[in-house]
Amino acid sequence: MDLSSLDMTSLLWGLLFGSIGMIYFVYGKKKGRPVPLISGIALMVFPYVVSNSIAIVLIGILLMVVPYFIRY
């Protein structure tokens, strides 16, 4: 990924989903629940890989709702 391809929108979405991922990670670690833990890690990492703003939003929303549908 080239630094010139990063725009402010992608950075802000990455910051938002990374923050939500940190909350999921802490919750999953504290409660011993693997699905929110893994979802939180994925939310924190995926904005580094994906550079398209629309893809960041769609993947972020998908990862945020996974713990609500998969109760483990």
Secondary structure, 3 states (H helix, E strand, C coil): CCHHHCCHHHHHHHHHHHHHHHHHHHHHHHHCCHHHHHHHHHHHHHHHHCCCHHHHHHHHHHHHHHHHHCCC
